[in-house]
Amino acid sequence: MTTNATGDSTFVDQLTQVFAAWFQPVNDWIFKRVNSTFATTTGAANTYTLTLPSGSLLSALVAGISYEMKAHQTNTGASNFTVIGATTMGPTAIQINQGALNGGEIQVGDVFKLTYDGTVWQMNRTQQQEPTYGTDSSGVANTITVTNSEPITSYKVGLDYWAKVNVTNTGPVVISFDGVGYQAVVDTAGNALLANMIIGGNIFGFVWTGGNFILIGQPPVFSDASFTVENSTNSSKKITLSATNVPASSTAVIAPTANVTFSNATATTTNLSAPNIQVFTSSGTYTPTAGMRKCKITAVGGGGAGGGNSATSSGQASVGAGGSAASWAIGFYTAATIGASQTVTIGSGGTGVSGSAGNSGVATTVGALITAPGGIGGSTVLSSSNQPIQGAASPSAATGGSVNGVGGPGYYGVTVSLIGGNGGNSLLGFGGQGFVTYSGGSEGNGLAGQGYGSGGGGAASPQGGSAGSGGNGAPGIVIVEEFF
């Protein structure tokens, strides 16, 4: 019997190609779609490697592929991701908000998700970082021990932590959350706290910088201030001002009507009163109170609306990204700078649009002194494949203040997960939550931003859904604190 080796070889090759063509989509369905691979990563510093189950046929990265995993280490800077299947794919850069990672953005033990966009891996934390809240149990001045309602295991750079403090401080303060470790608390200029900057029984915010916590939401406290007043026309009796308990980086401000008692060429002051406050939540005119010498103005623009979702047909999904928060400014001005009055224009929050991107917020202005731009509206995506959509970027920084900041960006929306992006957090508000649904579920609108200047959440719809709107952005605000 004669064997045709060439014919047999050709038949085997053709059969192999048929089986490979059939097994590849089956493998993709198992390992890239329905049963997401979940495991703890491995790798050297700033390198995260995920090994797929034995037998995986995956040999090339495809845009839209996603993996969820648990981090084996904390990153210290720009990082990359490698997938090991039928071949080793990577290393490929990891980005968040279209930029390289900073140190600490992945913490050991974090569960996070990466989606390949055709060029790099985009990171989307499975457990979204949100501000925490807890209560102080120490009962001791200058040492704050907080237990959160949802315990944490590490401090996240840039995340704000809130706590109700039991005891008024008498000097420098340290704080610990959930036993992670005591760290120093400083003011916005980096100085140790002075007495009475934290008042017992009140709620305070603390932002982790990576080295200490910054106390937020509190102006400098000038307690127990004392002044000496002398005759300016006599060299031995010139006017001098001195005050105790004033931060080195701050300018002392004399409080109104301090009950001055004169005795010959000297004077003493007692009973310093609080500043007068004017709040604008709608446009108007700021007219200084008689006798005002200096004022502090806080201005926040209107937040951007979340993106809407498009109507979907079979096999499609649509989500909207979160709108970004508005920028903000804090400025200190003399009576001469303010003049007789200043026009206050409060920026409105952006409105959600059914089936389309959300509208951007409007800038808040105080005359020509301060401009705080509004947040940017979130976009929308309609897709029949796994496609994330980036949250709205932060607007440009405010101008004119002594301190000028930007609002937080909106969060990603993800079609494969049917999640609308959350709105960005502002100086004075929390972003609206994006709508979350599921295959076979119903569509829904994003929620409006809360407080002032925050972004709205994105809408979401599975297949067969109608168009929906993103949540509205929160309006702006102006707060004027007058000193006399």
C-alpha positions, 0 to 999 in steps of 0.5 A: 500500500502506498501512502500519499504523505503530501496529501495527508499533510495537507489534510491535517493542516486544513483540519487544524485550521478549521479547529483553530478557527472554531476554538478561538471564539469559544476561548474568547467567549470563556476567557474574555467575556462571560467568565472574567478572569480574577486573580492576584497579580504578580511582577516586579515594582510597578509591573502587574502580570496576570496569568490566564487559566491553563489552556487559554488560546488568547495570543493577541490583545483586542480592544475592549478586553477587560480583566479584574484583579487584586493588586499584589503591590502598591505602585510608586509611579507609572506602571504597566500590565502584562497578560500571559495566555497562549503568548506573553502580551505586554508589558503595556502602559496603564493609564487613568484619566488619559495619563500615567499613574502616580504613586499610590493610585494602586494600593496593595490589596485593591481590586481594580479593573483594566480595559484595553483601548487598543493602545493602552490599558485604562484603569477603572477601580472596582471599588470606587474611592469615595469620601469616608465618614467616622466618629472620634473615640479618643476623648483626648485633645490633640489625638483623634482616633476615628472608626469609619462606618466602612473601614479602610486599610490604607490612606489614598492620596487626594481622598478626603476623610470626614470625622466628628471630633470629640474634643477641641484641640489645644495645639498640634494634632495627629489623627488615625483612621481605622488603625492605619496609623497616626499622622500629623494634621496641618493647615492649608499652608502646611503649618501645625494646627494652633489651639481651637482650629478644631472645635469639639462636637463638629465635623471636619474634613481631612485630605491625605497628601501622602505625608500628612492630612490637611484640615479642610473647611476651616479658616485660620482661628485668631483666639486670645488676640491682644493689641497695643494702640499708641499715638502715631504722632509721637515717636514713643507712642506710635501705633503697633499691633501684635497678636498671639496664636496667629499662623506665620503664613496668615495675615492677622485680621482685626475682628469687628467691634472688639470693645476697645478700652483706652487708658492713656496711650495704650488700649486693650481688646476683648471679646473678638466677634465672628465675621459677618457672612453674606451668601449668594446662591443666586446672582445679585450685588455684593454691597459691603457692610458699613465698616468692613475693612477686609473680606474673604470671598469663596466662589464656585462655578456650576457643575457639568451635567452627566452624559445621557444614553442613546436609545438601544437596539438588540445587541447594543448598550449605551452609557453616559460619562460623569460631568466634571465639577466646577473650579473654585477660588478663595480670595482676600480683599481690602475695602478699597479693592471691593469699592462701593459694590461688586456684581455677583453672577452665580453660574448655573449647573449644566442640564442633562440632555436625553440621548446626548452629552450633558451641558457644561456648567456656567462660570461664577464671577465676582465683578472682575475680581474672580472667575470660577469656570463651570464644569464640563458635561459628560459625553455618551457612547452607543456600542455593541462591544466593550467600550469604556467612555472617559469622564469629563475632564476638569475645567481650567483653573479659576482666576483672581483668587489668592488660591485658585483650584479646579473641580474633580473630573467625571468618572468613566462609564462602561458599556460592558458593565452597564455603568454610568459614570459618577459626577466629579466632586467639588470644593463644596459638593459631591458628584451625582451617582451614575445609573447602574443597570444589567443585561435584561434590566431597564434604562435610567437617568443619572443623578444630579450633583449635590451641594454646590458646583459638583458634576451630574452622573451619567445615564445607562441603558441595556439593549432595547432601552429608550434614550435617557438623560444625565443628572444635572450639575449642581449650581455655583455659590459665592460666600463673603466673610467680612472683617471689621 
